[in-house]
C-alpha cells in the first residue's frame, strides 16, 4: 500500500508538497484520475483521487476519511539521550515509530557524550517510518532539552526511568509496572551511554518517576529505548 503525506488538507482537497508530489508523479507515475492514499500526519488516512498531477504540487480530491488509522490505544513519550554515534539514535527513532510512539524527546544529560543534537533528519526518518509501518499519525520529534528540565516539566501520568542505581534503589520490571497500570499516558526516560548522574536520578524520583529495569542484559542506549517502546506496545496491543 502506497502512502503519501499531505502537508495541507482543507476537508475537501489535500495537497502534497514538492518532494511527495515528485515521488507520486515522477517515480510512481500517478496521473489525474488515479486514486491514492494520503495521511494527514495527525491520525487520519484519506482515500483520494488526483485532480492535479503536477510534480511540483499534486492536488487530490478527498473521497473518504479514516480517523485513527494505524493508531494505538496509549500515549507514549520516550525521552532518550542521543548517542555519540548519531546513526544509532536514528535507528531508535525509526524502530520506535514502527512499533508505536507519540513523542520522542532528545534529552541531554550531565553524562551525555553528545551535547548538541539537531532533530531535522530524525523528523524525516519519523515521517518515512510512519508511512512504511502504515500509520496516519507522525510522532513528534521535539527539539532537545536538558534532562533536568524534562523531568521537571513531564506531565505524564505514569513516569518511568531506566537507570542502574547501583544498589541504591530497588527497581521494578517495566513489564510488571505496565501490567499494573490502568491508565494509558506513559513517559519513559532513557539515559546516555554513561547513564544518568545520581543527582538526575534523585531528581526524577522526587518528581514521581518509578525506577525500572528492562531485564538482566546490559543494553545499549538505543536498544533500551526500543525495548521500552516494545514493552508499552505489548501491554496494550
TORPA-4810 file (N, C-alpha, C, O; in nm, 3 decimals):
<nodes>
NODE_1_0.084_-0.119_0.000_0.000_0.000_0.000_0.088_0.124_0.000_0.171_0.141_0.089_X
NODE_2_0.070_0.211_-0.099_0.146_0.335_-0.106_0.077_0.441_-0.020_-0.045_0.457_-0.024_X
NODE_3_0.157_0.513_0.058_0.105_0.623_0.137_0.181_0.750_0.104_0.303_0.748_0.087_X
NODE_4_0.108_0.859_0.096_0.168_0.990_0.077_0.128_1.079_0.195_0.024_1.058_0.257_X
NODE_5_0.212_1.175_0.223_0.184_1.269_0.332_0.142_1.402_0.275_0.213_1.460_0.193_X
NODE_6_0.027_1.452_0.319_-0.023_1.582_0.275_0.003_1.684_0.384_-0.044_1.671_0.497_X
NODE_7_0.078_1.787_0.348_0.107_1.892_0.444_-0.009_1.991_0.456_-0.009_2.076_0.544_X
NODE_8_-0.106_1.978_0.368_-0.219_2.072_0.367_-0.347_1.999_0.327_-0.354_1.941_0.219_X
NODE_9_-0.447_2.002_0.414_-0.578_1.945_0.385_-0.685_2.043_0.432_-0.675_2.097_0.543_X
NODE_10_-0.787_2.067_0.348_-0.891_2.162_0.386_-1.028_2.097_0.401_-1.129_2.167_0.407_X
NODE_11_-1.032_1.966_0.407_-1.159_1.895_0.422_-1.213_1.839_0.293_-1.283_1.737_0.294_X
NODE_12_-1.183_1.905_0.181_-1.230_1.857_0.050_-1.115_1.819_-0.041_-1.127_1.728_-0.123_X
NODE_13_-1.002_1.888_-0.026_-0.886_1.867_-0.112_-0.762_1.861_-0.024_-0.751_1.933_0.074_X
NODE_14_-0.669_1.773_-0.061_-0.539_1.771_0.006_-0.430_1.800_-0.097_-0.445_1.770_-0.216_X
NODE_15_-0.321_1.857_-0.050_-0.212_1.898_-0.138_-0.081_1.839_-0.087_-0.050_1.847_0.032_X
NODE_16_-0.005_1.782_-0.177_0.124_1.725_-0.143_0.233_1.828_-0.168_0.221_1.910_-0.259_X
NODE_17_0.339_1.825_-0.088_0.450_1.916_-0.112_0.532_1.867_-0.232_0.501_1.765_-0.292_X
NODE_18_0.637_1.942_-0.265_0.713_1.912_-0.386_0.780_1.775_-0.379_0.783_1.703_-0.479_X
NODE_19_0.832_1.738_-0.263_0.900_1.609_-0.251_0.801_1.493_-0.268_0.828_1.399_-0.342_X
NODE_20_0.688_1.500_-0.198_0.587_1.395_-0.209_0.526_1.392_-0.349_0.498_1.285_-0.403_X
NODE_21_0.506_1.510_-0.407_0.448_1.517_-0.542_0.541_1.456_-0.645_0.497_1.382_-0.734_X
NODE_22_0.670_1.486_-0.633_0.766_1.429_-0.727_0.770_1.278_-0.719_0.778_1.210_-0.821_X
NODE_23_0.763_1.225_-0.597_0.762_1.079_-0.581_0.635_1.020_-0.641_0.638_0.916_-0.706_X
NODE_24_0.523_1.088_-0.619_0.394_1.040_-0.667_0.387_1.039_-0.820_0.342_0.941_-0.880_X
NODE_25_0.433_1.148_-0.883_0.415_1.164_-1.028_0.534_1.111_-1.107_0.516_1.037_-1.203_X
NODE_26_0.654_1.148_-1.067_0.772_1.111_-1.146_0.815_0.967_-1.121_0.850_0.895_-1.215_X
NODE_27_0.812_0.925_-0.993_0.862_0.791_-0.960_0.752_0.685_-0.978_0.775_0.583_-1.043_X
NODE_28_0.636_0.710_-0.922_0.528_0.610_-0.927_0.432_0.633_-1.044_0.344_0.551_-1.069_X
NODE_29_0.450_0.743_-1.114_0.379_0.772_-1.239_0.227_0.777_-1.224_0.153_0.732_-1.312_X
NODE_30_0.182_0.832_-1.112_0.038_0.853_-1.097_-0.005_0.973_-1.180_0.071_1.067_-1.201_X
NODE_31_-0.129_0.968_-1.228_-0.183_1.074_-1.311_-0.322_1.112_-1.261_-0.382_1.042_-1.179_X
NODE_32_-0.373_1.224_-1.311_-0.506_1.270_-1.275_-0.608_1.158_-1.297_-0.605_1.091_-1.400_X
NODE_33_-0.695_1.140_-1.201_-0.793_1.032_-1.204_-0.755_0.912_-1.122_-0.841_0.833_-1.085_X
NODE_34_-0.625_0.896_-1.091_-0.580_0.783_-1.009_-0.623_0.805_-0.864_-0.628_0.917_-0.815_X
NODE_35_-0.654_0.695_-0.796_-0.680_0.701_-0.652_-0.550_0.676_-0.576_-0.472_0.588_-0.612_X
NODE_36_-0.529_0.754_-0.471_-0.412_0.737_-0.385_-0.457_0.743_-0.239_-0.568_0.789_-0.209_X
NODE_37_-0.371_0.698_-0.151_-0.398_0.705_-0.008_-0.300_0.804_0.055_-0.180_0.800_0.031_X
NODE_38_-0.355_0.893_0.136_-0.278_1.004_0.191_-0.298_1.007_0.343_-0.409_0.985_0.391_X
NODE_39_-0.192_1.036_0.417_-0.206_1.058_0.562_-0.190_1.207_0.589_-0.116_1.276_0.520_X
NODE_40_-0.261_1.254_0.693_-0.251_1.396_0.727_-0.151_1.423_0.838_-0.130_1.538_0.876_X
NODE_41_-0.088_1.317_0.890_0.011_1.332_0.996_-0.048_1.345_1.134_0.024_1.336_1.233_X
NODE_42_-0.181_1.365_1.143_-0.247_1.384_1.271_-0.335_1.266_1.309_-0.406_1.272_1.409_X
NODE_43_-0.332_1.158_1.229_-0.405_1.039_1.265_-0.510_0.993_1.166_-0.572_0.889_1.187_X
NODE_44_-0.533_1.069_1.060_-0.637_1.033_0.963_-0.575_0.993_0.830_-0.486_1.059_0.778_X
NODE_45_-0.626_0.882_0.776_-0.588_0.840_0.642_-0.701_0.880_0.547_-0.818_0.868_0.581_X
NODE_46_-0.664_0.926_0.428_-0.760_0.978_0.331_-0.750_0.899_0.202_-0.641_0.880_0.148_X
NODE_47_-0.864_0.853_0.154_-0.868_0.795_0.019_-0.901_0.908_-0.077_-1.004_0.974_-0.061_X
NODE_48_-0.816_0.929_-0.175_-0.826_1.048_-0.259_-0.819_1.014_-0.408_-0.774_0.906_-0.447_X
NODE_49_-0.864_1.108_-0.489_-0.849_1.098_-0.634_-0.771_1.219_-0.682_-0.807_1.333_-0.650_X
NODE_50_-0.664_1.197_-0.758_-0.580_1.306_-0.806_-0.658_1.392_-0.906_-0.717_1.340_-1.001_X
NODE_51_-0.656_1.524_-0.885_-0.719_1.616_-0.980_-0.615_1.704_-1.048_-0.641_1.760_-1.155_X
NODE_52_-0.497_1.716_-0.987_-0.387_1.793_-1.046_-0.260_1.712_-1.026_-0.219_1.688_-0.913_X
NODE_53_-0.198_1.669_-1.139_-0.083_1.578_-1.129_0.050_1.647_-1.157_0.138_1.590_-1.221_X
NODE_54_0.064_1.769_-1.110_0.191_1.840_-1.125_0.296_1.780_-1.032_0.267_1.758_-0.914_X
NODE_55_0.416_1.753_-1.081_0.521_1.700_-0.993_0.569_1.801_-0.889_0.643_1.767_-0.798_X
NODE_56_0.526_1.925_-0.904_0.562_2.028_-0.805_0.454_2.047_-0.700_0.477_2.110_-0.597_X
NODE_57_0.334_1.994_-0.726_0.226_2.011_-0.631_0.102_1.934_-0.669_0.015_1.986_-0.740_X
NODE_58_0.092_1.810_-0.623_-0.025_1.728_-0.651_-0.142_1.776_-0.565_-0.127_1.802_-0.446_X
NODE_59_-0.259_1.786_-0.627_-0.382_1.812_-0.555_-0.475_1.694_-0.575_-0.485_1.639_-0.685_X
NODE_60_-0.543_1.654_-0.466_-0.629_1.536_-0.474_-0.760_1.561_-0.400_-0.761_1.618_-0.291_X
NODE_61_-0.867_1.518_-0.460_-0.999_1.528_-0.400_-1.015_1.419_-0.295_-0.984_1.302_-0.320_X
NODE_62_-1.063_1.456_-0.177_-1.081_1.361_-0.068_-1.213_1.286_-0.089_-1.320_1.348_-0.094_X
NODE_63_-1.205_1.154_-0.101_-1.323_1.071_-0.122_-1.375_1.008_0.006_-1.496_0.992_0.024_X
NODE_64_-1.284_0.972_0.095_-1.323_0.902_0.218_-1.216_0.925_0.323_-1.098_0.933_0.289_X
NODE_65_-1.255_0.934_0.450_-1.159_0.955_0.558_-1.165_0.840_0.657_-1.271_0.780_0.678_X
NODE_66_-1.051_0.809_0.718_-1.040_0.700_0.815_-0.966_0.753_0.939_-0.844_0.736_0.949_X
NODE_67_-1.038_0.816_1.033_-0.973_0.869_1.154_-0.912_0.758_1.239_-0.964_0.646_1.243_X
NODE_68_-0.802_0.789_1.306_-0.739_0.693_1.396_-0.675_0.575_1.326_-0.651_0.472_1.388_X
NODE_69_-0.648_0.589_1.198_-0.598_0.478_1.119_-0.455_0.442_1.159_-0.366_0.528_1.160_X
NODE_70_-0.433_0.315_1.192_-0.300_0.268_1.230_-0.255_0.314_1.367_-0.136_0.308_1.398_X
NODE_71_-0.349_0.361_1.449_-0.312_0.415_1.580_-0.295_0.307_1.686_-0.305_0.188_1.658_X
NODE_72_-0.270_0.351_1.809_-0.254_0.260_1.922_-0.329_0.318_2.042_-0.345_0.440_2.051_X
NODE_73_-0.374_0.234_2.135_-0.460_0.279_2.245_-0.384_0.330_2.367_-0.429_0.308_2.479_X
NODE_74_-0.275_0.395_2.348_-0.197_0.453_2.458_-0.123_0.575_2.405_-0.113_0.595_2.284_X
NODE_75_-0.073_0.656_2.497_0.011_0.770_2.458_0.147_0.751_2.523_0.158_0.745_2.646_X
NODE_76_0.250_0.742_2.440_0.385_0.712_2.489_0.483_0.821_2.448_0.495_0.857_2.330_X
NODE_77_0.553_0.871_2.547_0.665_0.962_2.524_0.793_0.889_2.564_0.803_0.838_2.676_X
NODE_78_0.889_0.884_2.474_1.021_0.828_2.507_1.121_0.943_2.503_1.147_1.002_2.398_X
NODE_79_1.177_0.973_2.618_1.281_1.075_2.629_1.415_1.002_2.638_1.442_0.932_2.736_X
NODE_80_1.497_1.018_2.536_1.619_0.938_2.525_1.737_1.029_2.493_1.727_1.121_2.412_X
NODE_81_1.848_1.003_2.559_1.969_1.081_2.532_2.028_1.040_2.397_2.054_0.921_2.375_X
NODE_82_2.051_1.134_2.307_2.114_1.100_2.179_2.250_1.034_2.200_2.326_1.073_2.288_X
NODE_83_2.279_0.934_2.119_2.403_0.859_2.132_2.518_0.931_2.061_2.497_1.015_1.974_X
NODE_84_2.639_0.895_2.100_2.757_0.953_2.036_2.755_0.926_1.887_2.785_1.015_1.807_X
NODE_85_2.720_0.804_1.849_2.703_0.768_1.709_2.560_0.802_1.669_2.466_0.735_1.713_X
NODE_86_2.543_0.904_1.588_2.409_0.952_1.557_2.325_0.847_1.485_2.203_0.846_1.499_X
NODE_87_2.388_0.759_1.409_2.314_0.655_1.337_2.235_0.566_1.433_2.126_0.520_1.401_X
NODE_88_2.292_0.542_1.549_2.224_0.456_1.646_2.097_0.523_1.698_1.995_0.456_1.715_X
NODE_89_2.101_0.653_1.724_1.982_0.722_1.771_1.876_0.726_1.661_1.757_0.711_1.689_X
NODE_90_1.918_0.747_1.538_1.822_0.749_1.428_1.761_0.611_1.406_1.645_0.600_1.367_X
NODE_91_1.838_0.506_1.431_1.782_0.371_1.426_1.671_0.357_1.530_1.565_0.302_1.500_X
NODE_92_1.696_0.406_1.651_1.593_0.403_1.756_1.468_0.479_1.711_1.356_0.429_1.731_X
NODE_93_1.483_0.596_1.653_1.368_0.675_1.608_1.285_0.594_1.508_1.163_0.584_1.521_X
NODE_94_1.351_0.537_1.410_1.281_0.458_1.308_1.204_0.343_1.371_1.086_0.324_1.341_X
NODE_95_1.270_0.266_1.456_1.206_0.147_1.513_1.097_0.183_1.612_0.994_0.116_1.617_X
NODE_96_1.116_0.288_1.691_1.013_0.330_1.786_0.886_0.374_1.713_0.775_0.344_1.757_X
NODE_97_0.903_0.445_1.602_0.787_0.488_1.524_0.715_0.366_1.466_0.593_0.359_1.470_X
NODE_98_0.790_0.271_1.414_0.729_0.150_1.360_0.650_0.075_1.468_0.542_0.022_1.440_X
NODE_99_0.702_0.071_1.588_0.636_-0.001_1.697_0.512_0.076_1.744_0.403_0.020_1.752_X
NODE_100_0.530_0.205_1.774_0.420_0.286_1.822_0.464_0.380_1.933_0.478_0.339_2.048_X
NODE_101_0.486_0.506_1.899_0.527_0.608_1.995_0.460_0.738_1.953_0.428_0.756_1.835_X
NODE_102_0.439_0.828_2.047_0.372_0.955_2.016_0.468_1.073_2.016_0.457_1.162_1.931_X
NODE_103_0.562_1.074_2.110_0.658_1.184_2.120_0.795_1.127_2.150_0.810_1.041_2.238_X
NODE_104_0.895_1.173_2.077_1.034_1.139_2.105_1.105_1.268_2.145_1.106_1.366_2.071_X
NODE_105_1.164_1.266_2.263_1.232_1.385_2.316_1.382_1.355_2.329_1.419_1.273_2.413_X
NODE_106_1.467_1.418_2.250_1.611_1.405_2.273_1.648_1.484_2.399_1.627_1.605_2.405_X
NODE_107_1.703_1.417_2.498_1.738_1.483_2.623_1.890_1.479_2.642_1.955_1.379_2.611_X
NODE_108_1.944_1.587_2.693_2.089_1.599_2.715_2.115_1.593_2.864_2.071_1.680_2.940_X
NODE_109_2.189_1.490_2.907_2.217_1.472_3.048_2.356_1.516_3.086_2.437_1.554_3.001_X
NODE_110_2.384_1.511_3.214_2.515_1.552_3.264_2.627_1.466_3.207_2.740_1.513_3.190_X
NODE_111_2.596_1.340_3.179_2.699_1.248_3.128_2.684_1.219_2.979_2.749_1.128_2.928_X
NODE_112_2.602_1.293_2.910_2.583_1.271_2.766_2.712_1.297_2.690_2.779_1.398_2.711_X
NODE_113_2.746_1.205_2.600_2.863_1.226_2.516_2.830_1.318_2.399_2.917_1.390_2.350_X
NODE_114_2.706_1.318_2.355_2.662_1.410_2.250_2.590_1.526_2.318_2.483_1.508_2.377_X
NODE_115_2.649_1.645_2.309_2.594_1.762_2.377_2.506_1.847_2.288_2.429_1.930_2.337_X
NODE_116_2.517_1.829_2.155_2.437_1.906_2.059_2.364_1.807_1.969_2.423_1.710_1.921_X
NODE_117_2.236_1.832_1.948_2.159_1.742_1.861_2.064_1.823_1.775_1.990_1.908_1.825_X
NODE_118_2.068_1.797_1.644_1.978_1.864_1.550_1.874_1.762_1.504_1.910_1.660_1.446_X
NODE_119_1.745_1.788_1.529_1.642_1.686_1.507_1.583_1.679_1.366_1.495_1.597_1.342_X
NODE_120_1.627_1.763_1.273_1.561_1.770_1.143_1.563_1.635_1.070_1.461_1.591_1.018_X
NODE_121_1.678_1.569_1.066_1.687_1.441_0.997_1.600_1.335_1.067_1.537_1.253_1.000_X
NODE_122_1.598_1.337_1.200_1.515_1.241_1.273_1.368_1.260_1.241_1.292_1.163_1.237_X
NODE_123_1.326_1.383_1.218_1.186_1.409_1.182_1.154_1.350_1.045_1.044_1.298_1.024_X
NODE_124_1.248_1.358_0.952_1.225_1.297_0.821_1.219_1.145_0.833_1.140_1.080_0.765_X
NODE_125_1.303_1.089_0.921_1.301_0.945_0.943_1.168_0.904_1.005_1.114_0.799_0.970_X
NODE_126_1.115_0.984_1.097_0.987_0.953_1.161_0.875_0.953_1.058_0.786_0.867_1.062_X
NODE_127_0.877_1.048_0.965_0.776_1.051_0.859_0.783_0.926_0.773_0.681_0.862_0.746_X
NODE_128_0.904_0.891_0.729_0.920_0.772_0.644_0.879_0.646_0.718_0.816_0.557_0.659_X
NODE_129_0.912_0.636_0.847_0.878_0.517_0.925_0.728_0.507_0.948_0.672_0.397_0.949_X
NODE_130_0.662_0.621_0.966_0.516_0.619_0.983_0.448_0.567_0.856_0.357_0.484_0.864_X
NODE_131_0.493_0.615_0.742_0.435_0.568_0.615_0.465_0.420_0.594_0.377_0.344_0.554_X
NODE_132_0.587_0.379_0.621_0.627_0.240_0.599_0.548_0.145_0.687_0.513_0.035_0.644_X
NODE_133_0.518_0.186_0.809_0.450_0.098_0.904_0.299_0.120_0.907_0.230_0.071_0.996_X
NODE_134_0.248_0.194_0.807_0.104_0.213_0.787_0.040_0.283_0.907_-0.054_0.232_0.968_X
NODE_135_0.092_0.399_0.938_0.037_0.482_1.044_0.001_0.619_0.988_0.075_0.674_0.906_X
NODE_136_-0.112_0.672_1.032_-0.154_0.803_0.983_-0.103_0.917_1.071_-0.103_1.033_1.029_X
NODE_137_-0.059_0.885_1.191_-0.006_0.989_1.279_0.147_0.985_1.276_0.208_0.879_1.294_X
NODE_138_0.208_1.099_1.254_0.353_1.110_1.255_0.395_1.154_1.395_0.358_1.263_1.438_X
NODE_139_0.472_1.073_1.467_0.514_1.112_1.600_0.597_1.241_1.598_0.668_1.270_1.502_X
NODE_140_0.584_1.317_1.704_0.661_1.441_1.718_0.802_1.409_1.765_0.821_1.334_1.862_X
NODE_141_0.901_1.465_1.699_1.039_1.464_1.748_1.070_1.606_1.791_1.083_1.695_1.706_X
NODE_142_1.082_1.629_1.918_1.096_1.765_1.970_1.239_1.816_1.956_1.331_1.740_1.923_X
NODE_143_1.256_1.943_1.982_1.390_1.997_1.997_1.452_1.939_2.124_1.379_1.902_2.216_X
NODE_144_1.585_1.931_2.131_1.648_1.874_2.251_1.625_1.961_2.375_1.609_2.083_2.366_X
NODE_145_1.625_1.894_2.488_1.604_1.962_2.616_1.691_1.894_2.720_1.722_1.776_2.707_X
NODE_146_1.729_1.966_2.824_1.809_1.906_2.930_1.729_1.804_3.009_1.607_1.815_3.021_X
NODE_147_1.798_1.705_3.063_1.731_1.601_3.142_1.655_1.663_3.260_1.541_1.627_3.285_X
NODE_148_1.718_1.754_3.330_1.653_1.815_3.447_1.527_1.891_3.406_1.424_1.882_3.473_X
NODE_149_1.535_1.965_3.297_1.419_2.041_3.251_1.306_1.947_3.212_1.189_1.973_3.243_X
NODE_150_1.339_1.836_3.145_1.235_1.741_3.106_1.169_1.681_3.230_1.046_1.673_3.238_X
NODE_151_1.249_1.639_3.326_1.195_1.579_3.447_1.098_1.675_3.516_0.991_1.634_3.561_X
NODE_152_1.135_1.800_3.525_1.053_1.899_3.596_0.926_1.936_3.522_0.832_1.985_3.583_X
NODE_153_0.922_1.912_3.389_0.806_1.953_3.309_0.723_1.835_3.259_0.618_1.858_3.197_X
NODE_154_0.765_1.713_3.282_0.697_1.596_3.227_0.556_1.583_3.285_0.541_1.566_3.406_X
NODE_155_0.452_1.590_3.200_0.315_1.585_3.252_0.253_1.445_3.255_0.137_1.431_3.293_X
NODE_156_0.327_1.343_3.215_0.268_1.209_3.201_0.213_1.157_3.334_0.263_1.192_3.441_X
NODE_157_0.110_1.074_3.325_0.051_1.017_3.445_0.141_0.908_3.505_0.153_0.898_3.627_X
NODE_158_0.205_0.829_3.419_0.299_0.726_3.464_0.436_0.759_3.408_0.455_0.766_3.287_X
NODE_159_0.532_0.781_3.499_0.666_0.822_3.458_0.766_0.717_3.503_0.776_0.685_3.622_X
NODE_160_0.841_0.665_3.407_0.936_0.557_3.432_1.077_0.603_3.398_1.099_0.683_3.307_X
NODE_161_1.173_0.551_3.474_1.314_0.584_3.450_1.397_0.456_3.452_1.400_0.385_3.552_X
NODE_162_1.463_0.428_3.341_1.553_0.315_3.334_1.693_0.362_3.375_1.758_0.439_3.304_X
NODE_163_1.739_0.314_3.491_1.866_0.361_3.548_1.923_0.250_3.634_1.849_0.175_3.697_X
NODE_164_2.054_0.239_3.637_2.117_0.128_3.708_2.102_0.138_3.861_2.074_0.038_3.928_X
NODE_165_2.121_0.256_3.916_2.110_0.284_4.060_2.217_0.215_4.143_2.236_0.253_4.259_X
NODE_166_2.286_0.118_4.091_2.400_0.055_4.157_2.368_0.017_4.302_2.447_0.043_4.392_X
NODE_167_2.252_-0.044_4.322_2.215_-0.092_4.454_2.152_0.012_4.544_2.110_-0.021_4.655_X
NODE_168_2.145_0.139_4.499_2.090_0.245_4.584_1.939_0.236_4.595_1.882_0.275_4.697_X
NODE_169_1.874_0.185_4.494_1.729_0.193_4.484_1.674_0.065_4.423_1.726_0.017_4.322_X
NODE_170_1.571_0.011_4.482_1.508_-0.107_4.424_1.438_-0.070_4.295_1.368_0.031_4.287_X
NODE_171_1.457_-0.154_4.192_1.392_-0.131_4.064_1.291_-0.241_4.037_1.308_-0.356_4.078_X
NODE_172_1.186_-0.203_3.966_1.083_-0.299_3.928_1.094_-0.329_3.779_1.145_-0.247_3.702_X
NODE_173_1.048_-0.444_3.740_1.043_-0.478_3.598_0.946_-0.385_3.527_0.836_-0.361_3.576_X
NODE_174_0.986_-0.333_3.412_0.896_-0.246_3.337_0.769_-0.321_3.298_0.661_-0.262_3.292_X
NODE_175_0.782_-0.449_3.273_0.664_-0.531_3.240_0.565_-0.532_3.354_0.445_-0.514_3.332_X
NODE_176_0.613_-0.552_3.478_0.524_-0.557_3.593_0.458_-0.423_3.619_0.339_-0.416_3.652_X
NODE_177_0.534_-0.316_3.606_0.477_-0.183_3.630_0.367_-0.153_3.529_0.259_-0.106_3.567_X
NODE_178_0.392_-0.181_3.402_0.292_-0.152_3.299_0.169_-0.242_3.314_0.057_-0.197_3.291_X
NODE_179_0.190_-0.366_3.351_0.076_-0.456_3.368_-0.016_-0.409_3.481_-0.137_-0.432_3.476_X
NODE_180_0.041_-0.345_3.582_-0.039_-0.298_3.694_-0.095_-0.159_3.677_-0.162_-0.107_3.766_X
NODE_181_-0.070_-0.098_3.562_-0.114_0.040_3.537_-0.241_0.037_3.455_-0.246_-0.026_3.350_X
NODE_182_-0.345_0.104_3.503_-0.473_0.102_3.434_-0.492_0.219_3.339_-0.589_0.221_3.263_X
NODE_183_-0.402_0.316_3.341_-0.413_0.430_3.251_-0.345_0.404_3.117_-0.308_0.290_3.087_X
NODE_184_-0.329_0.510_3.039_-0.270_0.495_2.905_-0.163_0.600_2.875_-0.106_0.599_2.766_X
NODE_185_-0.134_0.691_2.967_-0.041_0.801_2.944_0.093_0.770_3.012_0.101_0.766_3.134_X
NODE_186_0.197_0.748_2.931_0.324_0.696_2.983_0.440_0.777_2.928_0.440_0.817_2.811_X
NODE_187_0.540_0.802_3.012_0.668_0.853_2.962_0.779_0.765_3.017_0.772_0.717_3.130_X
NODE_188_0.881_0.745_2.935_0.994_0.661_2.973_1.122_0.739_2.946_1.142_0.793_2.837_X
NODE_189_1.208_0.743_3.046_1.332_0.819_3.038_1.449_0.723_3.026_1.469_0.637_3.112_X
NODE_190_1.527_0.739_2.919_1.641_0.651_2.890_1.769_0.735_2.888_1.774_0.838_2.820_X
NODE_191_1.870_0.692_2.961_1.991_0.771_2.978_2.095_0.752_2.869_2.076_0.672_2.777_X
NODE_192_2.206_0.825_2.880_2.315_0.817_2.782_2.404_0.696_2.806_2.378_0.615_2.896_X
NODE_193_2.508_0.684_2.725_2.600_0.571_2.739_2.657_0.562_2.881_2.679_0.451_2.931_X
NODE_194_2.682_0.675_2.945_2.737_0.675_3.080_2.632_0.677_3.189_2.665_0.697_3.306_X
NODE_195_2.506_0.656_3.154_2.392_0.654_3.245_2.363_0.795_3.301_2.439_0.889_3.278_X
NODE_196_2.254_0.805_3.372_2.222_0.930_3.439_2.317_0.952_3.556_2.377_0.857_3.607_X
NODE_197_2.331_1.075_3.597_2.407_1.103_3.718_2.320_1.072_3.840_2.197_1.070_3.827_X
NODE_198_2.379_1.047_3.956_2.298_1.023_4.077_2.205_1.141_4.108_2.094_1.122_4.156_X
NODE_199_2.251_1.262_4.080_2.168_1.380_4.106_2.044_1.381_4.016_1.934_1.414_4.061_X
NODE_200_2.062_1.345_3.889_1.948_1.337_3.798_1.850_1.229_3.842_1.729_1.249_3.836_X
NODE_201_1.903_1.116_3.886_1.817_1.006_3.931_1.737_1.047_4.055_1.617_1.018_4.064_X
NODE_202_1.802_1.114_4.150_1.729_1.158_4.269_1.622_1.260_4.234_1.513_1.257_4.291_X
NODE_203_1.652_1.350_4.141_1.552_1.449_4.099_1.432_1.379_4.035_1.318_1.416_4.061_X
NODE_204_1.458_1.278_3.952_1.349_1.206_3.888_1.259_1.139_3.991_1.136_1.148_3.982_X
NODE_205_1.318_1.074_4.088_1.238_1.007_4.191_1.156_1.108_4.270_1.042_1.083_4.306_X
NODE_206_1.216_1.223_4.297_1.143_1.328_4.369_1.024_1.379_4.290_0.929_1.432_4.347_X
NODE_207_1.029_1.364_4.157_0.919_1.408_4.071_0.828_1.293_4.030_0.751_1.305_3.934_X
NODE_208_0.836_1.183_4.102_0.739_1.076_4.082_0.777_0.968_3.983_0.692_0.885_3.948_X
NODE_209_0.901_0.965_3.936_0.942_0.860_3.843_0.961_0.728_3.918_1.010_0.726_4.032_X
NODE_210_0.923_0.621_3.852_0.941_0.487_3.908_1.067_0.426_3.846_1.075_0.418_3.724_X
NODE_211_1.164_0.383_3.926_1.282_0.317_3.871_1.246_0.180_3.815_1.183_0.099_3.884_X
NODE_212_1.285_0.153_3.691_1.254_0.025_3.629_1.379_-0.035_3.567_1.477_0.034_3.538_X
NODE_213_1.373_-0.167_3.546_1.477_-0.235_3.470_1.414_-0.300_3.349_1.292_-0.321_3.345_X
NODE_214_1.497_-0.333_3.250_1.450_-0.391_3.125_1.496_-0.535_3.109_1.507_-0.587_2.998_X
NODE_215_1.524_-0.599_3.221_1.574_-0.736_3.217_1.716_-0.743_3.271_1.768_-0.645_3.324_X
NODE_216_1.777_-0.858_3.255_1.910_-0.880_3.314_2.023_-0.841_3.220_2.137_-0.826_3.264_X
NODE_217_1.996_-0.824_3.091_2.101_-0.790_2.995_2.138_-0.642_3.008_2.053_-0.559_3.037_X
NODE_218_2.264_-0.611_2.985_2.306_-0.472_2.978_2.286_-0.424_2.834_2.350_-0.476_2.742_X
NODE_219_2.199_-0.326_2.815_2.160_-0.283_2.682_2.223_-0.149_2.646_2.244_-0.063_2.732_X
NODE_220_2.252_-0.133_2.519_2.292_-0.002_2.469_2.176_0.094_2.482_2.061_0.052_2.494_X
NODE_221_2.206_0.224_2.479_2.102_0.326_2.495_1.989_0.306_2.395_1.872_0.302_2.434_X
NODE_222_2.023_0.293_2.268_1.918_0.283_2.165_1.840_0.152_2.176_1.721_0.148_2.145_X
NODE_223_1.907_0.044_2.220_1.837_-0.083_2.239_1.741_-0.074_2.356_1.629_-0.125_2.350_X
NODE_224_1.785_-0.010_2.464_1.698_0.009_2.579_1.574_0.090_2.543_1.464_0.058_2.588_X
NODE_225_1.592_0.194_2.462_1.479_0.277_2.424_1.378_0.201_2.340_1.257_0.215_2.359_X
NODE_226_1.426_0.120_2.246_1.336_0.039_2.164_1.268_-0.068_2.249_1.149_-0.094_2.232_X
NODE_227_1.342_-0.131_2.340_1.284_-0.233_2.427_1.173_-0.173_2.514_1.070_-0.237_2.535_X
NODE_228_1.193_-0.052_2.563_1.090_0.014_2.644_0.966_0.041_2.561_0.854_0.023_2.609_X
NODE_229_0.985_0.086_2.437_0.870_0.111_2.349_0.796_-0.019_2.321_0.673_-0.020_2.316_X
NODE_230_0.868_-0.127_2.304_0.805_-0.257_2.281_0.725_-0.302_2.403_0.618_-0.360_2.389_X
NODE_231_0.777_-0.274_2.523_0.706_-0.313_2.645_0.570_-0.246_2.651_0.471_-0.309_2.688_X
NODE_232_0.564_-0.118_2.615_0.436_-0.047_2.613_0.345_-0.103_2.504_0.225_-0.121_2.525_X
NODE_233_0.401_-0.130_2.389_0.322_-0.184_2.276_0.255_-0.316_2.315_0.134_-0.332_2.296_X
NODE_234_0.332_-0.409_2.371_0.277_-0.540_2.405_0.183_-0.534_2.525_0.101_-0.624_2.544_X
NODE_235_0.194_-0.429_2.607_0.099_-0.414_2.718_-0.041_-0.384_2.667_-0.139_-0.428_2.728_X
NODE_236_-0.053_-0.311_2.558_-0.184_-0.262_2.515_-0.235_-0.325_2.385_-0.355_-0.319_2.357_X
NODE_237_-0.148_-0.386_2.307_-0.190_-0.433_2.175_-0.219_-0.583_2.176_-0.255_-0.640_2.073_X
</nodes>
